[in-house]
Amino acid sequence: MFKNETIVGVLPDILIKTVKTLKFHTHTQFKVLASVSGVDYPEAKRRFEVVYEFVSLVYNKRLRIKTGLSDSCFIFSLTEVFPAASWWEREIWDLFGVFFADHPDLRRILTDYGFEGHPLQKCFPLNGYVEAYYSEFKQRVVCVPTKQLSQEFKNFEFFNPWFDFA
């Protein structure tokens, strides 16, 4: 319990079995998947964390399940138990690079199909890998590799964000 929230850590290998039990058991009935999100901890042994939030309408309870996995590991998709997990898992795949095995339609959802990398990983560069701009000469959008930041990085004082203290 943390701030009156129930949080459970589960190994990725038993996630599906745990979620099925929580959904179909008479004393839990967590039948609503409220959200799925991803977190990146670059220095941790299990770098990525996938967080599931469930709701039991019968018992008026919320449950958060966290599971961690390393860079090269994968996690099984919950779409078999909760079809609504599909879009959230696609977002986590697209933005963090966490692979969901047995997902029926695992493809990019927020970035372009030719996009390289996963932008919410902490190791992703601030300016990205390519710069897109409209070329009057070619009459289309052109993508070129970035060589440097197009504008100077600014330092802000967060107590008063309206003034720049560079």
N, C-alpha and C positions, 0 to 999 in steps of 0.2 A: 504494500500500500504506500502510495506517495500522494500527499494532498488529497486524500479520500478517493484515489483512483487505483483500481486493481491493475497491476502490470505483471505479466508473466513472461519469463524468458524461456524459449523453446528451441531445441536443436532443429536445424533444417530437415533432418532425416525423419523426424516424427511430427512435423507440422501438419500434414494432411490428416493423419490419424487423430491428432489433438483437436483440430478444427471440426472434424466430423463428430467427435464425441461431444464437444461443446454445443454444436448445433442441434443434435438429435437427442441428447440425454434429457430426461424429464426434469431434472433439477437445475439445468442450466438454460437451455433453449435460447442460445445466442443465434437467432435466425436472421439478423440484419448485419450485413457488412457495411459499416459506416464510412470507412476510409482505409486506404493503403498508401503508405508513404515510404520514402527511402531516405537514408542518412549515410553520409560518407565520413568515416574517421580514418584518415590516411595513415596515422601512426599505429593504429590498433592491429592486433593479430587478425581479428575478424573485421576487415576494413569496412564492409558494407553492412548496414542493418536495415531490415525491412520490417515495418511496423504496421500491424493490422489492428483496427479498432472495430469491436463487435458490440451490438446492442441486444439485450434481451427485453423485449416489450412485455413479456409475461411477468418478469420479476423486476422490471424497471432498473436494470443494471447495465453498466458499461464495462468492457474488458479490453485491455490493450495487450496484444501479444507481440513480442519482439523476437526476431531471430537474426543472428549474425552470420555472415559468411565472408570468406576471403576473396581476393581478386579473381582467382581462377575457378572458384566453385560455382555451382548453380543451385537453384531452389526449384522445387516442383510447383507448378501453377495451381492456384486454388479455384480455377474456373470450373472444374468438375463439381465442386461443392457450392461455390458462389459464382454464378455466371457474371455478376457485376464486377468481379475482380479483373476482368479482361482489360478494360480501359486503363485502370490504375497500373496494372502490371506492364502494359505497353508503355506508359509514361515513364515508369521506373527503368525499364529497359532502354528507352530512348535517351533519358537524361543522365542516368547513373551507369548504365552498362551491366546491370544485374540480369543474368540470363534466367528465364523461367522455362524449365523443361515441361513438355507436354502442353504448352500454350497453343490454342488453336490458330492464332493469327498474330504472332509476335513480329511486328514490324514497326518502323518509326511512326510516331504520331504527332509530335510537335516540331521536329526539325525536318529539313528537306531530305529527300531520299539519298542524295549524293553527299550529305553532311558527314564529315569525319570526326570521330570522337564522341564524347558524352559530356555536355556542357556543365552539368552539376557536379562532376567529379572535381575534387579540390585541386588536382594536378592539371586541370584544363587551363590553358593560358587565358589571361584576362581579355586579350584582344581577339582571341580565336585564331584559326589557321588561315582563313581566307577573308578577303574584303570584297564586298559586292558594291558596285556602283553602276549608274546608267551611263553608257557611252553614246554621246551624240553621233560620233563617227559611225559606229556599228549599229546604231538604232536598237539597242537591246541592253539588258543587264549583263555586266561582265564580272566574273569572279577571278581575282588574282591573289596569289599568296601574299600574306602580310609580311612586311619586312620590319616595320616599326609601328609604334602607336601613332595614330593620326593626330591626336591631341595630347597635350601634356597631362600626366597623372596629377590629380589634385589631392591635397590633404585637407580634410575638414575637421573642424572642432565640433564634436557631436552634441555638445551642450547648447550651442547656438549654430545650427546648420545653415543659417542664411548668410553667414560671412565666411569667406574663403581665407584661411590662414596658411598659405603656401610658403 
